[in-house]
Amino acid sequence: MKAMDVQNPGGIHLHSFWLARADDPSLELWLRVVALAFGSHRANGHSQFAAGWVAKWFHKSPSQLSTAIKTAKAKGMLGAESTSRCLVLPPGVTGGLGHPFDPCSVHGRIKKPRDEGF
């Protein structure tokens, strides 16, 4: 994959669009989890949550949420380091509030920019 240019343009998305998808019970849980990550991430690509909050928000058990996160990771839609406490966008997805190197309370210091992986 190559960096954003005329042949590979970027786009802007609104968090509200993704949060509406996350709240749509007609979608599969793994996709709703991805939508929550895309709808709440910061510039460092991380979406942090209190312990148990995501499962409670989706009205699912921790086991169901874990399975959904594993599925999203396997499909390349969440970063491998994603957990129920911090959903991480896959490489190549950038932008959001804050700074790309802001530390994550779950994963610690961010060591590489979000655009690696192109």
C-alpha positions as CSV (number, residue, x, y, z in Angstrom):
1,M,0.0,0.0,0.0
2,K,1.3,3.5,-0.7
3,A,1.1,6.7,1.1
4,M,-1.7,9.1,0.5
5,D,-1.3,11.0,-2.8
6,V,-3.3,11.6,-6.0
7,Q,-3.5,7.8,-6.6
8,N,-4.4,7.1,-3.0
9,P,-6.4,10.1,-1.7
10,G,-7.5,10.4,1.9
11,G,-10.9,11.3,3.3
12,I,-12.4,12.7,6.4
13,H,-15.0,10.9,8.5
14,L,-17.2,12.2,11.3
15,H,-17.3,10.3,14.6
16,S,-21.1,10.8,14.7
17,F,-21.5,8.6,11.6
18,W,-19.6,5.8,13.2
19,L,-21.2,6.1,16.6
20,A,-24.6,5.7,14.8
21,R,-23.4,2.5,13.2
22,A,-22.1,1.3,16.6
23,D,-25.6,1.8,18.0
24,D,-27.2,-0.2,15.2
25,P,-28.3,-3.6,16.5
26,S,-28.9,-4.9,13.0
27,L,-25.2,-5.0,12.4
28,E,-22.9,-7.8,13.6
29,L,-21.3,-7.2,16.9
30,W,-17.7,-7.2,15.5
31,L,-18.7,-4.4,13.0
32,R,-20.4,-2.4,15.8
33,V,-17.2,-2.7,17.9
34,V,-15.2,-1.4,14.9
35,A,-17.6,1.4,14.4
36,L,-17.2,2.4,18.1
37,A,-13.4,2.5,17.6
38,F,-13.8,4.7,14.5
39,G,-16.3,6.9,16.3
40,S,-14.3,7.6,19.3
41,H,-10.6,7.4,18.5
42,R,-8.0,10.1,19.2
43,A,-5.1,11.1,17.0
44,N,-3.0,8.3,18.4
45,G,-5.5,5.8,17.0
46,H,-6.7,4.6,20.4
47,S,-10.2,4.6,21.9
48,Q,-10.0,4.1,25.7
49,F,-12.8,3.0,27.9
50,A,-13.3,2.1,31.5
51,A,-13.2,-1.6,32.4
52,G,-16.5,-3.3,31.5
53,W,-17.9,-0.2,29.8
54,V,-17.9,-1.5,26.2
55,A,-19.6,-4.8,27.0
56,K,-22.2,-2.9,29.1
57,W,-22.8,-0.4,26.3
58,F,-23.5,-3.2,23.8
59,H,-25.5,-5.2,26.4
60,K,-23.2,-8.1,25.8
61,S,-21.2,-10.4,28.0
62,P,-17.4,-9.9,28.3
63,S,-17.0,-13.2,26.4
64,Q,-19.2,-12.0,23.5
65,L,-17.3,-8.8,23.3
66,S,-13.9,-10.6,23.4
67,T,-15.1,-12.8,20.5
68,A,-16.2,-9.7,18.5
69,I,-12.8,-8.0,19.1
70,K,-11.0,-11.1,18.0
71,T,-13.1,-11.2,14.8
72,A,-12.5,-7.6,14.0
73,K,-8.7,-8.1,14.5
74,A,-8.8,-11.1,12.2
75,K,-10.5,-9.1,9.5
76,G,-7.9,-6.4,9.8
77,M,-10.4,-3.8,11.0
78,L,-8.8,-3.3,14.5
79,G,-5.2,-3.2,15.5
80,A,-3.8,-6.3,17.0
81,E,-3.2,-4.6,20.3
82,S,-7.0,-3.9,20.8
83,T,-8.6,-4.9,24.0
84,S,-12.0,-4.2,25.6
85,R,-10.3,-1.3,27.5
86,C,-8.7,0.2,24.3
87,L,-9.8,-0.3,20.8
88,V,-7.0,0.5,18.4
89,L,-7.5,1.5,14.8
90,P,-5.6,-0.5,12.1
91,P,-2.4,1.0,10.6
92,G,-3.1,3.6,7.9
93,V,-6.0,5.2,9.7
94,T,-5.0,8.6,11.0
95,G,-6.5,11.8,12.4
96,G,-8.6,12.8,15.4
97,L,-8.2,15.1,18.4
98,G,-5.0,15.2,20.3
99,H,-1.5,14.4,19.2
100,P,-0.4,11.2,17.4
101,F,2.1,10.5,20.2
102,D,-0.2,11.1,23.1
103,P,0.2,8.2,25.6
104,C,-2.5,5.7,26.1
105,S,-3.5,4.8,29.6
106,V,-3.8,1.1,28.6
107,H,-0.8,0.7,26.1
108,G,1.5,3.5,27.4
109,R,3.7,5.5,25.2
110,I,2.9,5.6,21.4
111,K,6.1,4.7,19.6
112,K,5.3,5.1,15.9
113,P,3.1,7.4,13.8
114,R,-0.4,6.1,12.8
115,D,0.4,6.2,9.1
116,E,2.9,3.4,9.2
117,G,1.6,0.4,7.5
118,F,0.9,2.0,4.2
